[in-house]
């Protein structure tokens, strides 16, 4: 059974266009790694102020994150995307994700 996961991050509002462009061409090997590690029905939504909302379905979010963390392609992708995010730390975006509790779902 898959759980629905939602998370937020903050993209630098000055780099929204470039962030959108990068995601029009996510590397096929990165997409395959996401699928193989349990990231299903994965979507990103970006608001004009930089609020990024992620959604995915997975049996185990922590296992899906750990699976990606173990892949070299993920490290390369995260390093290439790090400067897009507003953060007080220099952590990659995948290390900053915090899921939001679901309070309602209409089947």
Helices and strands as residue ranges (DSSP letters): E 3-10, G 13-15, H 16-23, H 28-36, E 40-46, E 51-58, H 61-69, H 72-81, G 82-84, H 93-96, E 98-100
